Amino acid sequence: MNNYRQMKHFITLFISALVCVCAHAQTRYVGGDISTLPLYEKDLSYYKDVNGSKITNFITWAINDCGWNTFRVRIFVNPTKADQDGSLNPSVCQDLAFVTALGQRIKAAGAYFMLDFHYSDTWVDATHIQAPAAWKGLSNELMADSVSAYTTRVLQALKAANATPDLVQVGNEIMYGLCGIKVKPYDDASTNANWPAYLNLLKAGCNAVRAECPNAQIIIHTDRPTNTGYNSYYYNKLIDGNVDFDVIGLSYYPFWHGYLTTEQVKSKTDKNNLVNSIKNLKTLFPTKRVQIVEYAYNFQNWPDKGVNYDTRDVWPCSVAGQYNFVKELVDALKPLENVDGINYWFPEEAGNGDYVNWSTNSRLVIKSWQNRGFWNENATTSGHAINKTGNVTGDKTAADVCAPYYMSNFYNEEQGVEAVPTKTQALKYLRNGQLVIERNGHSFTPDGKRL
């Protein structure tokens, strides 16, 4: 009996120690989707930091001055620089060569690389689930084979180029379907729902990622972050269908999805809110982590159509409103143990580009402003200033919140979570008389050059 008790005690201590080690080793990911950055670098005068100085390398600036450690990039199969309706959209250009070059820069800087497969030639989202042109008309079985072969080919090419992704989205906002195969999470009996074929697509993509990048985190990305019923139904379908994934990825835009907390919706008819939904996901799927893979807020020009919630009563449509939204989002996510990532959408936005020839639309970066980035959008030859709130919040920027504030709050040491160091927190020492900064297991000079 004593031996049994001693063995039981030893096993308990061992499991406890293992849990502590795993918790301490857990990484949290903070950053942004920078899929148009190379376009802006080509067709923009330059970005300026909070002091008005020229930013010579956006990625190392975001790492060193903002504390980001993750960068997300989308990939299309054969992009045609066209929107879903066929109209010109120069930001639809992320083919394998484009993504490889940007992925190399991200990895060389010592950051985490999140790859977002759209499995289409243009944008895929809740209302657009078209297959790439080369796959249209294929049977369900051949479509799954195409997803598998394409995923494998892309990942093999990235690995060979020293641009191995650390996180991989198998699809972009795919709650309603993928590659033309439709499902309806709220109505399984719908004649439009083809769950077996849809699940086979996801399994083909996820299995290819697991085979080629076994250390990568696999994300399934949906766009109904505050709808607990939809999320419960959808992700249970995936689990019951043996889809192999790690992370529940959510888009969160308040004007489409609503408020953050129960406190904010007390006087509202619609009581859905992000925090309640994420807590529900923790209860329903305790082994799955949650990441906000896209979020943003307008700093000017409130959307005039397609808005489901007018959240300006909490966050005004202003630079200060954008700043406070991001700050309150971070505060709300901090206590949620199942959340381990947050990525701002399109932080590099700075207008259409400074060298556009409007008669031919050449050198156009985006066809219309979204007004959700971090920089002044007016064309200029003297650089784009970062948007600052002024004296109201101590001359802060949204980038500050996404970064140093986030680093000191979201990386909660009480949860035993690894804190990725910012420029001021990184381990610094002299090596042969040269100052060296250690970050994410890599060595850098103070100006961001990898050693």
C-alpha positions, 0 to 999 in steps of 0.5 A: 500500500505504501508503495502504491501511495508513493507511486501515486504521489510521484505520478501526481508530482510528475504530471504537475511538473509537466503541466507547469513546463508546458504552460511556461513553454506556451507561446503567445502571438501578437502582430498583424497581417502585412500582406500588402507591405511589399506593394507599399514599400514599392509605391509609397514614399515611406513610413514615419515612426512616432518621432517622425523618423523614417522607418527603413524596415517595417518588419524590424521596426514592428518587432523592435519598437512595437514588440510584435512577434508574428506576421500574417500573409495571405496566399492565392492560387493564381491571383489575377489582381481582381476582386470577387466581382472581377474589378481591378484590385491590385492587392490581390497579388499574393502568389507563391513567389510573393509570399516566399519573399515576404516569408523569408523576410519574416523568418530572417527577422526572427518572427513567427510566420502565419500563412493564410491559405485562401484556396482561391484566386481572389478573396474568400470570406463568408459570402465568397467561397469560389474555387480557383479557376483551375479547380472548377468543375472537379469532383469532390474527390478531385477537389480534395486531392487538389487541396492536398497537392497544392498545400503540399507544394506550397509548404515544400517550396517555403521550407526549401526557401527558409520560410517555413510557416509557424502557423497555418490557416487552412482556409479564410473565414470558411464557416459557410464553405470552401472551394465552392462546396457549401455548408450551413452551420445553422441548418444541417438539413439544407439541400445546399449543405454538403458536410462530407465533401466539405470535411474532406477538403479540410482534412486534406488541407490539415493533413498536408500541413501536419505532414509537411510542417509538423510543428506548425499550429493549424488554424480553422478560421471563421467569422462569427466570433460572437455567435455562440450557437454557430461556433458550437455547431460548426466546430463540433462538426469538425471534431466529429468529422476528425479534422485535425486542427489546433486553433479556433481562429476568429475575425472580430470587427465590432461594426459587424460582430458587436461589442466586447463584454456583457457590461457593454451590452447591458442596455442593448437588445442583442446580448452577444459579445466576444468575451462571453463567446470565447468563454463558451468556446473554452467550456465546449472545446477545452483543448483548442486555443483561440486566436483573433487572427483579424481585427481592426477599427476605423480611425476615420470615415465610418462605413456607410453600408453593411454595418450591423452595429454602430459601436461609436457609442463606445469607441468613436470613429477617430484615432483615439477611438481606434486606440481605445478599442484596441486597448480595451480588446487587449484588457478583455482578452488578458484573463482568458486562458484559451486565447493565445494570439491576436493579429491586426488587419492591414496595419500598413494601410497608407492610402492608395500609394503615392505614385499612382497614375490614375489614367492607367491605375498603374502602381495602385496599392488598393482601390479604396481606403479602408481607414483602419490602418495606422498611418496618415493616408494622404499621398505625400513625398515627405513620408506618412506620419503614424496616427497619434491620439494627441494629449488625450491619451498621452500622444499614443498610437494604435501600434503602441497598444498592439505592441508594448502595452499588449506585451506587458498585459497579454503576456500574463506571467501569472498564467505561466506564459512565455513573454516575448521581449520587446526592444527594451525587455530583450536580453542584451549583452556585448559580444566581441565589443558589439551590442547583441539583442537576443529575441525568439532564440535568434541574435540581432544587432540593435538596428535589426540585422540578424547575426 
